[in-house]
Amino acid sequence: MTPVEQIKERLDIVEVVGMYVELTKAGKHFKGKSPFSAEKTPSFFVSPDRGMYYCFSTQKGGDIFTFIQEMEGVDFKGSLKILAERAGVELVPEDPKKRDERETQYALIEEAAQFFFKAREEQPETTKYVTDRGVTGETIHAWRIGYAPDEWRALRAHLHTKKYTDEQIKKAGLIKTSEGGKEPYDVFRDRIMFPICDASGRVVAFSGRTLKQDVAVPKYVNSPETELFQKSDILYGYDKAKQGIRRHDFSLIVEGQFDVVLAHQAGYTNTVAVSGTAFTEHHLELLQRLSNRSVLALDADKAGIAAVKRSSEMMLPRGMDVKVAEIPEGADPADIIKEDANQFKHIIGEAKHVIEFLLAVLKHHIQDERTYKLRTRDAIVPLIAQIPNRIDRDHFVGVVAAAIGTTHDAMHYELTRIESETETPVETTAESQESVAASAAQKQDLITHLFAMTLVADGAAKLCVTKLEAALQQLLGVEKIATSPDVLQESLSKHTFMAEEYLEKTHPRQVAGELESKLNYLVRLLAKERLTNLRQEIKRAEEQDESDTVMELLKATKEAETLLQTHISLGDGEEVET
């Protein structure tokens, strides 16, 4: 039995989903309000018999693995790991020594977080500094904000009392040794401490904000990379922001820890920040799993604007909708929220698309009209070229053309030049792309619907469904329909719930007739698809003068034409005695 099968056998989907959604019994299903949207009427259903869920308001569905992916913002591997821990399933035999060392690291860092939190409580002036920044006591506790004492070895000495060695403490990134090789000392001293957590909420590192006004002292110091903490993998606040990003349907990206904490306090529970590095592809993958929209609320200085451009260069090609909140120069989100949370909400609400924002920045800094146009061509047009949505791209062609006083034709010429320089593949026409996509979606939906019927049908309708299953296996050429790439978990969940409701209300003869009609429509779709592909292969083979191949393809074409005329009967849907 595979780990996936073991997990599904040990974990009840109702219990797993019930940790996130309040469920009530509804016949043989359970129902609740969608965790993916703010709804008043429950449209989220869970089937314990099938091990599936489906949300009719957002059209999302699947099994326990897809649910954890959605709720925790992880990929399949991440959901597998989370559920394996809950089920007590060992994924890969692991060296017990390595596992113990990793667990020791988690425990050590957690002990450090508790030490910093207690040290802040014992320093009223430090707590006052945090509250003076606008952070409430409730928020301080929720984010476990602490303080590293202004001593060289306070944390090290404390961890020694807990029987941790210097080697273990150094491995966690909490102490270091000077070049002279003297006694190790604490990395964090006299700093406000923000625990950095992984997606599951476990502390893996720290970010320390200095209390000194000395410009020579770094404002923030972050833990070095360790086995548990990779800067390119973790976003500060992500563990608390996952539900907020999904609920607000956008991620709010800021720079500092105080910015994140105060934004959450102000109601923007979708806020995150990087920790000591620029945004990476992995950061964006984490965010895009939860929402395709993002708002950047970075500093208005030169470095902040450069960060906006770098981030947009990664986001736009992914099809993300990227906006920028115009933070007043010299301020940051934390300052604005402290003074007036409503002003911050107004700023976020007025966020501009990144193309429009960068246009305004260039206009503000460049007075010469010709230079402005040339800089727009060099800095803005390449960003438009990265937008995959043709309608959106054409919209911003118009925006930029109007801003710099040029024509659509001139803008399109520049786009074509940029695309040719970057060797962008020539695409088929939009009409043909839409036609192919529609046909593929129609075929997938039909296959999934018919397969769902084979899963749930019983009693009087079982005979025709058994014939249907055999026909599908023959048509698709797979031993198990569930392995077909045309059967997607999300769509399967929807059709399974709909099939159960349909079978409860429909006479078996009607079921057989409707399924037979849909099956034969699928046969025609598959036959036409096969004929189209064969004709393309024949044309290629003729051009290559491959006469034997042409003959084989002609034979296959005849078989496909025969299939096109085939009609499969499923009977009348009534069971017969033998």
MIZA-383447 format. One line per field, with one value per residue (C-alpha): residue number from 1; residue in one letter; y, z, x. Coordinates in steps of 0.25 Angstrom, whole numbers, padded with zeros to 4 digits. Layout:
N
i	(NUM,...)
aa	(a,...)
north	(Y,...)
up	(Z,...)
east	(X,...)
END
This chain:
578
i	(1,2,3,4,5,6,7,8,9,10,11,12,13,14,15,16,17,18,19,20,21,22,23,24,25,26,27,28,29,30,31,32,33,34,35,36,37,38,39,40,41,42,43,44,45,46,47,48,49,50,51,52,53,54,55,56,57,58,59,60,61,62,63,64,65,66,67,68,69,70,71,72,73,74,75,76,77,78,79,80,81,82,83,84,85,86,87,88,89,90,91,92,93,94,95,96,97,98,99,100,101,102,103,104,105,106,107,108,109,110,111,112,113,114,115,116,117,118,119,120,121,122,123,124,125,126,127,128,129,130,131,132,133,134,135,136,137,138,139,140,141,142,143,144,145,146,147,148,149,150,151,152,153,154,155,156,157,158,159,160,161,162,163,164,165,166,167,168,169,170,171,172,173,174,175,176,177,178,179,180,181,182,183,184,185,186,187,188,189,190,191,192,193,194,195,196,197,198,199,200,201,202,203,204,205,206,207,208,209,210,211,212,213,214,215,216,217,218,219,220,221,222,223,224,225,226,227,228,229,230,231,232,233,234,235,236,237,238,239,240,241,242,243,244,245,246,247,248,249,250,251,252,253,254,255,256,257,258,259,260,261,262,263,264,265,266,267,268,269,270,271,272,273,274,275,276,277,278,279,280,281,282,283,284,285,286,287,288,289,290,291,292,293,294,295,296,297,298,299,300,301,302,303,304,305,306,307,308,309,310,311,312,313,314,315,316,317,318,319,320,321,322,323,324,325,326,327,328,329,330,331,332,333,334,335,336,337,338,339,340,341,342,343,344,345,346,347,348,349,350,351,352,353,354,355,356,357,358,359,360,361,362,363,364,365,366,367,368,369,370,371,372,373,374,375,376,377,378,379,380,381,382,383,384,385,386,387,388,389,390,391,392,393,394,395,396,397,398,399,400,401,402,403,404,405,406,407,408,409,410,411,412,413,414,415,416,417,418,419,420,421,422,423,424,425,426,427,428,429,430,431,432,433,434,435,436,437,438,439,440,441,442,443,444,445,446,447,448,449,450,451,452,453,454,455,456,457,458,459,460,461,462,463,464,465,466,467,468,469,470,471,472,473,474,475,476,477,478,479,480,481,482,483,484,485,486,487,488,489,490,491,492,493,494,495,496,497,498,499,500,501,502,503,504,505,506,507,508,509,510,511,512,513,514,515,516,517,518,519,520,521,522,523,524,525,526,527,528,529,530,531,532,533,534,535,536,537,538,539,540,541,542,543,544,545,546,547,548,549,550,551,552,553,554,555,556,557,558,559,560,561,562,563,564,565,566,567,568,569,570,571,572,573,574,575,576,577,578)
aa	(m,t,p,v,e,q,i,k,e,r,l,d,i,v,e,v,v,g,m,y,v,e,l,t,k,a,g,k,h,f,k,g,k,s,p,f,s,a,e,k,t,p,s,f,f,v,s,p,d,r,g,m,y,y,c,f,s,t,q,k,g,g,d,i,f,t,f,i,q,e,m,e,g,v,d,f,k,g,s,l,k,i,l,a,e,r,a,g,v,e,l,v,p,e,d,p,k,k,r,d,e,r,e,t,q,y,a,l,i,e,e,a,a,q,f,f,f,k,a,r,e,e,q,p,e,t,t,k,y,v,t,d,r,g,v,t,g,e,t,i,h,a,w,r,i,g,y,a,p,d,e,w,r,a,l,r,a,h,l,h,t,k,k,y,t,d,e,q,i,k,k,a,g,l,i,k,t,s,e,g,g,k,e,p,y,d,v,f,r,d,r,i,m,f,p,i,c,d,a,s,g,r,v,v,a,f,s,g,r,t,l,k,q,d,v,a,v,p,k,y,v,n,s,p,e,t,e,l,f,q,k,s,d,i,l,y,g,y,d,k,a,k,q,g,i,r,r,h,d,f,s,l,i,v,e,g,q,f,d,v,v,l,a,h,q,a,g,y,t,n,t,v,a,v,s,g,t,a,f,t,e,h,h,l,e,l,l,q,r,l,s,n,r,s,v,l,a,l,d,a,d,k,a,g,i,a,a,v,k,r,s,s,e,m,m,l,p,r,g,m,d,v,k,v,a,e,i,p,e,g,a,d,p,a,d,i,i,k,e,d,a,n,q,f,k,h,i,i,g,e,a,k,h,v,i,e,f,l,l,a,v,l,k,h,h,i,q,d,e,r,t,y,k,l,r,t,r,d,a,i,v,p,l,i,a,q,i,p,n,r,i,d,r,d,h,f,v,g,v,v,a,a,a,i,g,t,t,h,d,a,m,h,y,e,l,t,r,i,e,s,e,t,e,t,p,v,e,t,t,a,e,s,q,e,s,v,a,a,s,a,a,q,k,q,d,l,i,t,h,l,f,a,m,t,l,v,a,d,g,a,a,k,l,c,v,t,k,l,e,a,a,l,q,q,l,l,g,v,e,k,i,a,t,s,p,d,v,l,q,e,s,l,s,k,h,t,f,m,a,e,e,y,l,e,k,t,h,p,r,q,v,a,g,e,l,e,s,k,l,n,y,l,v,r,l,l,a,k,e,r,l,t,n,l,r,q,e,i,k,r,a,e,e,q,d,e,s,d,t,v,m,e,l,l,k,a,t,k,e,a,e,t,l,l,q,t,h,i,s,l,g,d,g,e,e,v,e,t)
north	(0000,0014,0025,0032,0020,0018,0033,0032,0019,0025,0039,0042,0054,0059,0061,0067,0077,0079,0085,0097,0097,0095,0084,0078,0065,0067,0053,0044,0056,0068,0082,0096,0110,0111,0113,0119,0130,0139,0133,0133,0120,0107,0102,0093,0078,0067,0052,0043,0031,0036,0043,0056,0070,0081,0095,0100,0115,0114,0101,0096,0081,0069,0060,0062,0065,0076,0082,0083,0089,0100,0103,0102,0108,0097,0087,0073,0069,0079,0073,0059,0063,0070,0058,0048,0054,0054,0040,0035,0030,0029,0035,0031,0023,0033,0032,0033,0041,0052,0052,0054,0065,0073,0071,0076,0089,0092,0090,0099,0110,0109,0111,0123,0129,0127,0133,0146,0147,0146,0156,0166,0165,0167,0180,0190,0200,0190,0187,0202,0204,0193,0199,0213,0208,0205,0190,0186,0176,0165,0167,0166,0152,0147,0150,0146,0159,0158,0165,0160,0166,0175,0165,0157,0143,0143,0134,0124,0123,0121,0110,0103,0102,0094,0085,0090,0090,0101,0092,0091,0106,0110,0101,0108,0121,0127,0129,0131,0131,0143,0142,0141,0128,0134,0129,0129,0140,0143,0147,0156,0166,0178,0176,0174,0160,0155,0140,0135,0123,0113,0110,0101,0112,0106,0116,0114,0127,0141,0155,0166,0180,0190,0199,0208,0221,0219,0219,0210,0199,0190,0193,0178,0166,0152,0138,0132,0121,0108,0094,0099,0113,0116,0131,0128,0118,0126,0139,0146,0145,0134,0125,0135,0141,0129,0130,0145,0144,0134,0143,0156,0150,0157,0157,0170,0170,0180,0181,0181,0172,0184,0187,0173,0172,0186,0183,0170,0178,0188,0177,0173,0159,0156,0163,0157,0161,0155,0152,0157,0155,0159,0152,0139,0130,0121,0132,0135,0121,0121,0134,0130,0117,0125,0137,0142,0156,0164,0178,0183,0194,0196,0209,0220,0222,0218,0204,0202,0206,0196,0185,0188,0186,0174,0167,0171,0165,0152,0153,0158,0146,0137,0144,0151,0164,0173,0186,0196,0205,0219,0220,0235,0237,0236,0228,0213,0205,0204,0219,0221,0211,0216,0230,0227,0212,0218,0226,0213,0206,0217,0216,0201,0203,0213,0204,0205,0194,0193,0199,0211,0213,0212,0222,0232,0230,0233,0245,0250,0249,0252,0266,0265,0260,0252,0246,0242,0235,0227,0223,0218,0210,0204,0202,0200,0193,0181,0179,0180,0169,0160,0160,0147,0152,0158,0167,0172,0175,0182,0191,0195,0198,0208,0214,0216,0221,0232,0235,0238,0243,0233,0223,0209,0205,0210,0203,0190,0192,0193,0181,0173,0177,0173,0160,0156,0160,0151,0140,0139,0127,0131,0127,0122,0131,0134,0128,0115,0114,0117,0106,0096,0099,0099,0085,0080,0085,0079,0065,0066,0070,0059,0048,0053,0053,0039,0034,0040,0032,0019,0022,0025,0017,0005,-0003,-0002,0007,-0002,-0010,0001,0007,-0005,-0005,0010,0007,-0004,0005,0017,0008,0003,0017,0023,0012,0012,0001,0011,0023,0030,0030,0038,0052,0056,0053,0064,0063,0077,0074,0059,0064,0073,0063,0052,0060,0064,0050,0045,0055,0052,0037,0039,0047,0040,0027,0016,0016,0031,0030,0019,0028,0040,0033,0026,0039,0046,0034,0034,0049,0046,0035,0045,0056,0046,0041,0055,0058,0045,0049,0063,0058,0046,0056,0065,0053,0048,0062,0061,0047,0051,0063,0053,0043,0032,0023,0012,0021,0028,0014,0011,0025,0023,0010,0017,0028,0017,0012,0026,0028,0015,0019,0032,0024,0015,0015,0008,0003,0003,-0004,0001,0002,-0009,-0020,-0034,-0048,-0058)
up	(0000,-0004,0006,-0001,0001,0015,0018,0012,0020,0033,0032,0031,0021,0030,0042,0033,0027,0040,0046,0036,0033,0043,0037,0039,0034,0022,0017,0014,0012,0021,0018,0023,0018,0008,0014,0000,0000,0009,0008,0016,0011,0012,-0002,0002,0003,0008,0004,0015,0006,-0006,0002,-0006,-0004,-0014,-0013,-0022,-0020,-0024,-0033,-0024,-0020,-0018,-0007,0006,-0002,-0011,0001,0010,-0002,-0003,0012,0015,0002,-0001,-0013,-0013,-0007,0005,0007,0007,0018,0026,0025,0027,0040,0045,0040,0046,0032,0029,0015,0013,0023,0030,0038,0052,0056,0045,0049,0064,0060,0052,0064,0073,0065,0065,0080,0082,0073,0080,0093,0088,0084,0098,0104,0095,0098,0113,0112,0106,0117,0127,0120,0121,0113,0102,0102,0102,0089,0082,0087,0083,0069,0070,0073,0083,0094,0087,0074,0082,0088,0074,0067,0079,0078,0088,0091,0091,0103,0102,0106,0099,0103,0110,0100,0100,0115,0115,0105,0112,0124,0115,0112,0097,0093,0085,0073,0073,0076,0065,0055,0058,0054,0068,0072,0065,0067,0065,0055,0067,0071,0085,0093,0084,0085,0082,0068,0073,0084,0088,0077,0076,0072,0062,0061,0046,0044,0033,0026,0037,0048,0054,0058,0049,0050,0055,0050,0060,0059,0065,0076,0073,0065,0060,0045,0045,0051,0042,0044,0043,0045,0040,0044,0035,0026,0033,0030,0035,0029,0014,0011,-0003,0002,0014,0014,0028,0032,0022,0032,0037,0024,0016,0020,0018,0004,0000,0006,0001,-0012,-0013,-0005,0001,0000,0009,0014,0029,0040,0047,0034,0033,0048,0047,0034,0040,0052,0042,0036,0024,0029,0015,0017,0016,0014,0010,0020,0016,0002,-0011,-0016,-0022,-0032,-0020,-0012,-0024,-0025,-0010,-0013,-0026,-0020,-0012,-0021,-0035,-0030,-0022,-0017,-0014,-0003,-0003,0001,-0009,-0010,-0021,-0016,-0014,-0028,-0033,-0024,-0031,-0045,-0041,-0035,-0046,-0056,-0049,-0047,-0060,-0069,-0059,-0062,-0049,-0047,-0040,-0034,-0026,-0014,-0014,-0001,0002,0001,0015,0021,0022,0024,0039,0040,0032,0040,0053,0050,0042,0038,0029,0021,0019,0014,0005,-0001,-0003,-0009,-0019,-0023,-0038,-0048,-0048,-0062,-0059,-0046,-0053,-0064,-0053,-0047,-0060,-0063,-0049,-0050,-0065,-0070,-0084,-0093,-0103,-0091,-0085,-0097,-0099,-0085,-0086,-0098,-0091,-0077,-0079,-0092,-0089,-0077,-0086,-0095,-0083,-0080,-0086,-0087,-0100,-0096,-0084,-0093,-0103,-0092,-0087,-0101,-0101,-0087,-0091,-0104,-0098,-0087,-0097,-0108,-0119,-0127,-0125,-0137,-0132,-0119,-0126,-0135,-0122,-0116,-0128,-0128,-0114,-0116,-0128,-0120,-0109,-0119,-0114,-0121,-0132,-0126,-0134,-0136,-0124,-0131,-0133,-0119,-0113,-0122,-0118,-0103,-0104,-0110,-0100,-0088,-0094,-0096,-0082,-0075,-0083,-0078,-0064,-0064,-0069,-0060,-0048,-0052,-0051,-0037,-0031,-0039,-0032,-0032,-0044,-0052,-0049,-0062,-0072,-0064,-0064,-0079,-0079,-0071,-0081,-0092,-0086,-0083,-0098,-0103,-0095,-0095,-0080,-0070,-0060,-0064,-0052,-0057,-0070,-0070,-0075,-0061,-0051,-0036,-0035,-0047,-0042,-0029,-0035,-0044,-0033,-0024,-0036,-0040,-0027,-0026,-0041,-0038,-0026,-0034,-0048,-0053,-0058,-0072,-0073,-0067,-0078,-0089,-0085,-0082,-0095,-0103,-0095,-0098,-0113,-0113,-0107,-0117,-0128,-0121,-0120,-0134,-0140,-0131,-0136,-0150,-0149,-0143,-0154,-0165,-0160,-0158,-0173,-0178,-0171,-0175,-0190,-0189,-0184,-0195,-0184,-0192,-0182,-0171,-0180,-0183,-0168,-0165,-0176,-0169,-0156,-0162,-0168,-0153,-0148,-0159,-0155,-0140,-0144,-0149,-0137,-0127,-0114,-0107,-0091,-0091,-0083,-0069,-0063,-0056,-0062,-0054,-0059)
east	(0000,0006,0007,-0005,-0014,-0009,-0012,-0026,-0029,-0025,-0031,-0046,-0048,-0059,-0049,-0038,-0048,-0055,-0042,-0044,-0059,-0071,-0079,-0093,-0099,-0108,-0113,-0101,-0092,-0087,-0089,-0083,-0080,-0069,-0055,-0051,-0061,-0069,-0083,-0095,-0102,-0094,-0090,-0078,-0081,-0072,-0075,-0069,-0072,-0065,-0054,-0057,-0061,-0067,-0070,-0081,-0079,-0064,-0064,-0053,-0052,-0044,-0039,-0032,-0019,-0025,-0032,-0019,-0012,-0023,-0024,-0009,-0004,0006,0008,0005,0018,0015,0001,0006,0016,0005,-0005,0006,0010,-0005,-0007,0006,0010,0025,0028,0042,0050,0059,0071,0066,0078,0075,0061,0064,0074,0063,0053,0064,0066,0051,0050,0063,0057,0044,0051,0059,0045,0040,0053,0051,0037,0039,0051,0042,0031,0042,0046,0035,0042,0044,0029,0026,0034,0026,0013,0017,0019,0004,0004,-0006,-0004,-0013,-0004,0009,0004,-0002,0012,0020,0028,0040,0053,0068,0075,0086,0096,0107,0103,0089,0082,0094,0094,0079,0080,0092,0082,0073,0084,0087,0101,0108,0109,0093,0091,0101,0094,0081,0088,0087,0101,0114,0129,0138,0150,0159,0152,0148,0136,0123,0113,0099,0095,0083,0086,0077,0067,0052,0050,0040,0039,0039,0030,0029,0015,0011,0013,0026,0037,0049,0057,0057,0057,0063,0060,0070,0066,0078,0077,0091,0091,0103,0095,0087,0072,0068,0077,0071,0075,0086,0081,0080,0074,0060,0061,0063,0061,0056,0045,0039,0030,0029,0014,0010,0006,-0004,-0008,-0012,-0027,-0026,-0020,-0031,-0042,-0038,-0033,-0020,-0007,-0002,0013,0021,0036,0037,0032,0025,0018,0013,0008,0001,-0005,-0011,-0016,-0023,-0030,-0021,-0019,-0014,0000,0014,0028,0041,0052,0065,0065,0058,0045,0048,0040,0037,0031,0022,0018,0013,0005,-0001,-0006,-0016,-0019,-0014,-0015,-0004,-0002,0012,0012,0027,0035,0034,0049,0058,0061,0046,0043,0054,0048,0034,0040,0048,0035,0026,0036,0034,0019,0014,0019,0011,-0002,-0003,-0011,0000,-0004,0004,0000,0006,0012,0016,0031,0038,0027,0024,0011,0014,0015,0002,-0006,-0001,-0006,-0019,-0023,-0034,-0023,-0016,-0028,-0031,-0017,-0019,-0032,-0026,-0015,-0011,-0007,0008,0009,0001,0009,0023,0018,0014,0028,0035,0026,0029,0045,0047,0043,0048,0037,0046,0054,0041,0036,0049,0050,0036,0039,0051,0045,0030,0028,0036,0027,0014,0021,0021,0006,0001,-0014,-0016,-0028,-0020,-0008,-0016,-0022,-0008,-0004,-0015,-0011,0003,0000,-0009,0001,0013,0004,0007,-0001,-0006,0002,0015,0013,0010,0022,0031,0024,0026,0041,0043,0036,0045,0057,0053,0050,0035,0029,0018,0005,-0007,-0019,-0028,-0040,-0033,-0027,-0041,-0047,-0036,-0038,-0053,-0052,-0042,-0051,-0063,-0057,-0051,-0064,-0071,-0061,-0061,-0076,-0078,-0067,-0073,-0086,-0078,-0074,-0087,-0098,-0104,-0117,-0125,-0116,-0104,-0105,-0104,-0093,-0085,-0086,-0082,-0069,-0065,-0068,-0060,-0048,-0048,-0049,-0039,-0029,-0026,-0027,-0033,-0041,-0036,-0022,-0026,-0021,-0035,-0040,-0037,-0039,-0046,-0056,-0058,-0063,-0073,-0078,-0079,-0087,-0096,-0097,-0102,-0113,-0117,-0118,-0127,-0137,-0136,-0143,-0132,-0138,-0136,-0122,-0118,-0124,-0116,-0103,-0104,-0106,-0094,-0085,-0088,-0086,-0072,-0069,-0072,-0063,-0051,-0053,-0052,-0040,-0033,-0037,-0031,-0018,-0017,-0019,-0007,0002,-0002,0002,0015,0018,0015,0024,0035,0032,0029,0020,0019,0015,0005,-0002,-0002,-0008,-0019,-0023,-0024,-0032,-0042,-0043,-0046,-0056,-0063,-0063,-0070,-0081,-0082,-0093,-0092,-0104,-0105,-0118,-0130,-0124,-0132,-0125,-0129,-0129,-0120)
END
